[in-house]
Amino acid sequence: MAEFDQPPLSHPADPAPRAGFARGLSGAAVLAALALASAAAPLMADGSAIHRLDADPVAAALLDGRGSLSFALLAGVLGGALGIGWALLAGLLGNLMSERAGRRTIGAANRLTGLPLALLVPLAGGLLGDVWPLALVTALTAAPAVAALAHAELSALMRAEFLTAARAAGLPEHEVLRRHLLPNALRPLLAAGMLALPRVLAAESFASLLGLGLPPALGSWGASIGLAARLGDPLAFAPPALLLALALWAACAISDSAVAGNRKPGPHSPGPHSPGRHNS
């Protein structure tokens, strides 16, 4: 029975947050490497390489990466901003008008999230053709998912104990907003906005694969994959397919890490601006 007299072993730390952070860091490193390699692609081949059948397929794929990654960044920022604005509008309507108005506003986002909105991107590419309208439509396809997540994060934040404690301590509502709500809302909103990046990259690649995405002058991994598949050229197919797969994995890793990193490990964990820091 001597083994029962030994002190209990300390509980090991939960490896999940650390693993999520490492995955997000790896995704950021991969995406940064792809962006740098695509930016340096003109140094490896002249600008007409993408149009030549005998061109280096790796250099051509890197040239395509400039169009795909630039468009994904543009549409991702737009989609994240639209989704966050949608969530804020739902919260504002719920506070100023009625809870029913807020629920209807965010309910529309929840319903749209379950629809195949990515099909609107090739439709817009075929009808409009220009980059800016295509970017706006692509951003709109990602905005409902961002809005749903951002609203869920804001709703959880509004029920946080430190906000209740701040109000119970007699702080005016504008001080609660300035010192507690806004600083603590920034991180979950940014994490929700990151959800748009992999969605817009996948939607643009799908549209370009069908020949209804970015203009040919800009280049796109999806367009090169579609062309190589139609020509039956595996050497031209492999580089853009591999780079697109890496970019999608990296974007998903960054998004998942941002959302998971925003989760508090427990109810005892105070926010960065908890009331205990402002009691003086």
Sequence and secondary structure as in RCSB ss.txt:
>XXXX:A:sequence
MAEFDQPPLSHPADPAPRAGFARGLSGAAVLAALALASAAAPLMADGSAIHRLDADPVAAALLDGRGSLSFALLA
GVLGGALGIGWALLAGLLGNLMSERAGRRTIGAANRLTGLPLALLVPLAGGLLGDVWPLALVTALTAAPAVAALA
HAELSALMRAEFLTAARAAGLPEHEVLRRHLLPNALRPLLAAGMLALPRVLAAESFASLLGLGLPPALGSWGASI
GLAARLGDPLAFAPPALLLALALWAACAISDSAVAGNRKPGPHSPGPHSPGRHNS
>XXXX:A:secstr
 GGGGS        HHHHHHHHHHHHHHHHHHHHHHHHHTHHHHS TTGGG TTS HHHHHHHHHHHHHHHHHHH
HHHHHHHHHHHHHHHHHHHHHT HHHHHHHHHHHHHHHTS GGGHHHHHHHHT  HHHHHHHHHHHHHHHHHHHH
HHHHHHHHT HHHHHHHHTT  HHHHIIIIIHHHHHHHHHHHHTTHHHHHHHHHHHHHHTT SS TTT  HHHHH
HHHHHHT HHHHHHHHHHHHHHHHHHHHHHHHHHHHHS SSTT   TT GGGG  
